[in-house]
């Protein structure tokens, strides 16, 4: 039978570290997606408007 490369405790610690990293990455991504854009250009891109919309407000 082949020997394990890592002990059980080392394997668990590695998995826990990976889970913590994944959790932090997911939290950062959710915060980024929920961030309200502050610049007019970002707001227009978010809602699908372009500069032509600003030129012709009656359309």
NORJOVEN-V313529 format. One record per pair of residues at least 24 apart in sequence whose ideal C-beta (glycine too) atoms are under 7 Angstrom apart, sorted by the first residue. I is the first residue (numbers start at 0). GAP is how many residues later the second one is. Records with the same first field share a line. If there is no record, write none. Layout:
I=GAP, GAP
//
This chain:
none
//
